[in-house]
Amino acid sequence: MSARTDGERASQHLARTIKSLNIPVVKDQKKAERFLFGDDSED
């Protein structure tokens, strides 16, 4: 039987899920917002 806690199993599952989504890492906040929400430059 595994000695890992439910929290550890959940963390591993979440990490695998995020990796499988293949989301690009965007460090610039403006670029990230454009990627996520589209270009909302119409103020």
Secondary structure as the mmCIF struct_conf table of DSSP 4:
data_model
#
loop_
_struct_conf.conf_type_id
_struct_conf.id
_struct_conf.beg_label_comp_id
_struct_conf.beg_label_asym_id
_struct_conf.beg_label_seq_id
_struct_conf.end_label_comp_id
_struct_conf.end_label_asym_id
_struct_conf.end_label_seq_id
HELX_RH_AL_P HELX_RH_AL_P1 ASP A 6 LEU A 21
TURN_TY1_P TURN_TY1_P1 ASN A 22 ASN A 22
HELX_LH_PP_P HELX_LH_PP_P1 ILE A 23 VAL A 25
BEND BEND1 ASP A 28 ASP A 28
HELX_RH_AL_P HELX_RH_AL_P2 GLN A 29 PHE A 37
#
